[in-house]
Amino acid sequence: MTTVTFETKVWREDWQALLLTHRIERMVGRCRYPFARRVVHINNVDDTAPVIAAAELLVRRGVLTEFVLVADHARAALDFFQVTAESFGRGYVYSIAELVALYLCPTDFLLHFAGDTMPPRGPGWIDSAIQRMTADRRIKVANPLWNGRIDEARAESVAEDDGFFTGQGFSDQCYLVRTADFRAPIYGEDHPASARYPAFADNLFERRVDAWMRNHDHLRITAKRASYRHRNIRGAPGRLDRLGDRMAFKLGF
């Protein structure tokens, strides 16, 4: 049986919005998929104690199977992938949680959703994407549409069929990947097209992946009939109502 990890990450600006609400439960639930692991990676927080307490509660409730402190595994992950923190420049802080997640992942596939995304409902695109990726090893990444932008996805594609657009490109907002492909020293490449990523983040994770995929003619598929929602969230309790996350847990701190 194919196994899949669901994972996301939190940092100091959004951990309350994810861990003190039903948001992660909703994210996982909307996928309607029997994930082998459901993991939150905790990165770049000023005080880990309340974040750990909130994550522990979600584990006890069965929403998560585990949580990870990224700093505890950063050095090992960098060594494993044969890269340095300095090589990412200012992009290191935006990249290390993703690297640690892949380094620690024991399942066949890993599905990442950024904390400020909301997955589409239903498992259909996941099953179909895994079937495609298993049948065609050139396909390294799968994702739904982003914010319903089907015209944008079509414009970025080189081929399409009834279920998917096929093209290149990569986004760290959401990706379904075969773990073995990404648990390898692939994060030291560059490509002229990858310069389109934000300059302030230097050589961040998604730019490195995009370069690797383009240099080796790897493919991405985008599901036509599923779309995740991306909306930036920062700070937490003051914006939760507008995000639809009204059920804050009381942890006693």
C-alpha positions in Angstrom: 0.0 0.0 0.0 1.3 3.5 -0.9 1.9 5.6 2.1 1.6 9.4 2.3 2.6 12.0 4.8 0.6 15.2 5.3 2.8 18.0 6.6 2.7 21.7 7.1 4.8 24.2 9.1 4.3 27.0 11.6 6.5 30.0 12.6 6.2 32.8 15.0 3.7 34.8 12.9 1.2 32.1 12.2 1.5 29.3 14.9 -1.5 30.6 16.8 -3.7 30.7 13.7 -2.8 27.1 13.0 -2.4 25.4 16.4 -4.9 27.3 18.5 -7.8 26.7 16.1 -9.4 24.0 14.0 -7.4 25.1 11.0 -5.1 22.1 10.7 -7.9 19.7 11.4 -9.8 21.3 8.6 -6.8 21.1 6.3 -6.3 17.4 6.9 -10.1 16.7 6.9 -10.7 18.3 3.5 -8.2 16.0 1.9 -10.3 12.9 3.0 -7.2 10.7 2.6 -5.8 8.0 5.0 -2.5 9.7 5.7 0.1 7.5 7.4 1.5 10.6 9.2 0.1 14.1 9.9 3.0 16.3 10.9 3.6 20.0 11.9 7.1 21.4 11.6 7.8 24.2 14.1 10.4 26.7 12.8 11.6 30.2 13.7 9.6 30.8 16.9 10.8 33.0 19.7 9.4 30.9 22.6 8.9 27.2 21.8 7.1 26.3 25.1 3.6 27.5 24.2 4.0 26.2 20.6 4.9 22.8 21.8 2.0 22.8 24.3 -0.4 23.6 21.5 1.1 20.9 19.2 1.0 18.3 21.9 -2.7 18.9 22.4 -3.3 18.3 18.7 -1.4 15.1 19.0 -3.5 14.0 21.9 -6.7 14.8 20.0 -5.5 12.7 17.1 -5.3 15.6 14.7 -1.6 15.2 14.4 0.5 12.1 14.7 3.6 14.1 15.6 5.3 17.5 15.6 8.9 18.3 14.9 11.2 21.1 16.1 13.1 22.0 12.9 16.1 23.3 14.8 16.7 19.8 16.3 17.3 18.3 12.8 18.6 21.2 10.7 22.3 20.3 10.9 21.6 16.6 10.0 19.4 17.6 7.1 21.9 20.0 5.7 24.6 17.4 5.9 22.4 14.8 4.3 21.5 17.0 1.3 25.1 18.2 1.0 24.3 21.9 1.3 25.1 24.7 3.7 22.8 27.2 5.4 24.9 30.0 3.7 24.2 28.6 0.2 20.5 29.6 0.6 21.3 33.1 1.7 18.3 34.9 3.1 16.2 32.0 1.8 17.5 29.7 4.5 14.7 30.5 7.0 12.2 29.8 4.2 13.8 26.5 3.3 15.0 24.6 6.3 11.6 23.3 7.4 11.0 21.8 4.0 14.4 20.2 4.0 13.9 18.7 7.4 10.4 17.4 6.5 11.8 15.6 3.5 14.9 14.3 5.5 12.7 12.8 8.2 9.9 11.5 5.9 9.6 7.7 5.9 6.6 7.4 3.6 6.4 6.8 -0.1 5.0 10.3 -0.8 4.9 13.6 1.0 2.1 16.2 0.6 3.0 19.7 1.8 0.5 22.5 2.3 1.8 25.8 3.5 0.0 27.1 6.6 -1.7 29.9 4.7 -3.3 27.5 2.2 -6.5 25.5 2.4 -6.7 22.2 0.5 -9.5 21.4 -1.9 -12.2 19.0 -0.7 -11.8 15.3 -1.5 -9.1 12.8 -2.2 -9.5 12.4 -6.0 -6.7 14.5 -7.2 -4.2 12.8 -4.7 -5.0 9.3 -5.9 -5.0 10.3 -9.5 -1.7 12.2 -9.2 0.0 9.2 -7.4 -1.1 7.0 -10.2 0.3 9.3 -12.8 3.6 9.8 -11.0 3.9 6.0 -10.5 3.3 5.4 -14.2 5.6 8.2 -15.5 8.9 8.8 -13.5 9.4 12.1 -15.4 6.6 13.6 -13.2 8.2 14.7 -10.0 5.6 17.1 -8.6 1.8 17.3 -8.5 -0.5 20.0 -7.1 -4.1 21.3 -7.5 -4.8 24.6 -9.1 -3.9 27.7 -7.1 -6.8 30.0 -6.2 -8.9 28.6 -9.1 -6.6 30.1 -11.7 -7.1 27.6 -14.5 -6.1 30.0 -17.2 -2.8 30.7 -15.5 -2.1 27.0 -15.1 -3.0 26.3 -18.7 -0.7 29.1 -19.9 2.2 27.5 -17.9 1.6 24.0 -19.3 3.0 22.3 -22.4 0.3 19.6 -22.5 -3.0 18.7 -21.0 -5.5 15.8 -20.8 -8.8 15.4 -19.2 -7.5 15.5 -15.6 -4.2 17.4 -15.5 -2.1 20.1 -17.1 1.5 19.1 -17.6 4.4 21.5 -17.5 7.3 22.7 -15.3 7.6 25.0 -12.4 7.3 24.5 -8.6 5.6 26.3 -5.7 6.2 25.8 -2.0 2.5 26.6 -1.3 1.6 23.0 -2.1 3.4 20.0 -3.5 2.9 16.3 -3.6 6.2 14.5 -4.2 7.7 11.1 -4.3 9.9 11.1 -1.2 12.8 9.3 -2.8 13.1 11.9 -5.6 13.4 14.7 -3.1 15.3 13.0 -0.4 18.5 13.3 -2.4 21.2 16.0 -2.9 19.4 18.0 -5.5 19.3 21.4 -3.9 22.5 23.0 -5.3 21.4 23.8 -8.9 20.4 27.0 -10.6 18.6 27.9 -13.9 18.0 31.3 -15.6 14.2 30.8 -15.4 14.4 30.3 -11.7 15.3 34.0 -11.3 11.6 34.8 -11.3 11.3 33.9 -7.6 11.4 36.7 -5.1 14.8 38.3 -4.9 14.5 39.0 -1.2 14.6 35.3 -0.4 17.8 34.6 -2.4 18.2 30.8 -3.2 15.2 29.6 -1.3 13.9 26.0 -1.4 11.4 26.5 -4.2 13.9 28.2 -6.5 16.4 25.4 -6.0 13.7 22.7 -6.8 12.5 24.6 -9.8 16.1 24.8 -11.1 16.7 21.1 -10.6 13.4 20.2 -12.4 14.2 22.5 -15.4 17.8 21.3 -15.7 16.7 17.7 -15.9 13.5 18.1 -17.8 11.3 16.9 -14.9 7.6 17.5 -15.0 4.9 18.9 -12.8 1.2 18.0 -13.1 -1.6 20.3 -12.0 -5.1 18.9 -11.3 -7.8 20.7 -13.3 -10.7 20.0 -11.1 -9.2 20.7 -7.7 -8.0 24.1 -6.4 -6.4 25.1 -3.1 -7.0 28.5 -1.6 -4.0 30.6 -0.7 -4.3 33.7 1.6 -1.6 35.1 3.7 -2.2 34.9 7.4 -0.1 36.6 10.1 -0.6 37.3 13.7 -3.3 35.3 14.9 -6.3 35.9 17.1 -7.3 39.2 15.6 -7.8 37.7 12.1 -9.2 34.3 13.0 -12.8 35.3 12.5 -12.2 36.5 9.0 -10.4 33.2 8.2 -13.4 31.2 9.4 -11.4 29.7 12.3 -13.6 30.7 15.3 -12.9 27.8 17.6 -9.8 28.7 19.6 -8.7 26.1 22.2 -7.9 27.2 25.7 -4.6 25.8 26.8 -4.2 27.6 30.0 -1.2 29.8 29.2 
